[in-house]
Amino acid sequence: MTTTANRPTGRAIYHGSRIPYPTPTVLETSQELWDTGDVMTINFGPNHPSTHGVLRLVVDLYGEDVTGLYAVVGYLHTGFEKNMEHKTWWKCITYPERIDYVSYQNNEYVFVAAVEKLLDLDVPPKATWMRTLLCELNRIHSHLVWLGTSALELGAISMFWYAFREREQILDLFELVAGYRMHTRYFQVGGLAEDIPRGFYPEARKFCDWMPRAIDDYETLLTRNKIWLERTEGIGQSGPVLRASGVDWDIRRDEGYLAYHQVDFRVPVFTEGDVYARYRVHIEEMRQSVRIVEQCLDRLERMEGEPWIADDRKVVLPPRHELHTSMESLIHHFKIVTEGFRVPAGEVYVAIESPRGELGCYVCSEGGPKPWRVKFRAPSFVALQATATCMSDALIADMIAIVGSLDTVMGEVDR
């Protein structure tokens, strides 16, 4: 039991030291409630399945009412950005994928795009369209993980198995393309690691035919489910998921990158700003991603035989078959793998629309084979700042739904 004497005021006691908390994440308990002596402060996490990672919430409870909350991060120190500054540009590509291990293709792309911008390197159209396709498959993959785990936390156990059934189909497509289900390193500076394999297009078409019916099943289970509505409508009303709060903004459409300006898709917008609206945004975005994938397939099927990576031997690995016959190709291969390629001095920031919001990558080069500075703008870290704001008038059970609806991945929060 916490009394007025040891009440935290914007800070909390942890391991004998006073740890400050950022103001946006603090929901203060009123003095009147503290005076009753019935407010209990508990730790929620940092290891708890419903925090979607290593997140610690210090929660003040008055009965089952959440009256105060502190969101505490910093338990998952990965050091990805600092590690990248000690690797060559070529070897850095494997790190962004692990920052957000659910949206790895988008994370991989944003770094590769930043390097290409510094190099002023043109990417073949075939690579651009394939990147668009894989980023959208990855968006569906991420939303399925969110949907399955969030529904599981609210008691819809069967939803978890349905969502992961379709997730397996997407991972099979990634494996068909790159040989790996996750962290594929298929996006290279200049294009793709290899040409699109035979058999990918028909398998991707099968998925596009199946997925809309699967989303219909999800909605049949949840959208009008009385328990689901009671657990999500009018709860956690704020704007960490921008399009669920009435803001019609999507970087894919409004700023344009890859092939998004050449495909037709709708940006779903809902105005309620609650858990249910965030659910609706995720569902509708999956439908639109399927549309984008189909349009990418239409274009890619007409690009058979076109190059999939830029022809710049100072940056791009030469084709393997040349290594047996060309000493120059062998030298380029050896130099890139051992020393890396050099990137002109300068700095650049590239932003894309990841499944969780604006994902930005800032890189600075001194002209050498390694980045001088790498910094990612992670949407999960930004969303967590609204945790306390969303929690007003919430019960402890509502807190599970609200935290889950923010769709955070702690790997990109604690970089």
Secondary structure, DSSP 8 states (H G I E B T S, - for coil): ---GGG--SSEEEETTEEEE--GGGEE---HHHHHHT-EEEEEE-SSBGGGTBS-EEEEEEETTEEEEEEEE--S----HHHHHTTS-HHHHTTTHHHHSTTSHHHHHHHHHHHHHHHHT----HHHHHHHHHHHHHHHHHHHHHHHHHHHHHTT-HHHHHHHHHHHHHHHHHHHHHHS-SS----EETTEESS---TTHHHHHHHHHHHHHHHHHHHHHHHTT-HHHHHHHTTSS-S-SSGGGGT----HHHHT--TTGGGS-------SS-SHHHHHHHHHHHHHHHHHHHHHHHHHHTT-TTS-SB---TTTS---GGGGGT-HHHHHHHHHHHHT-----SEEEEEEEEETTEEEEEEEEE-SSSSEEEEEEE-HHHHHHTTHHHHTTT-BHHHHHHHHHHT---HHHH--
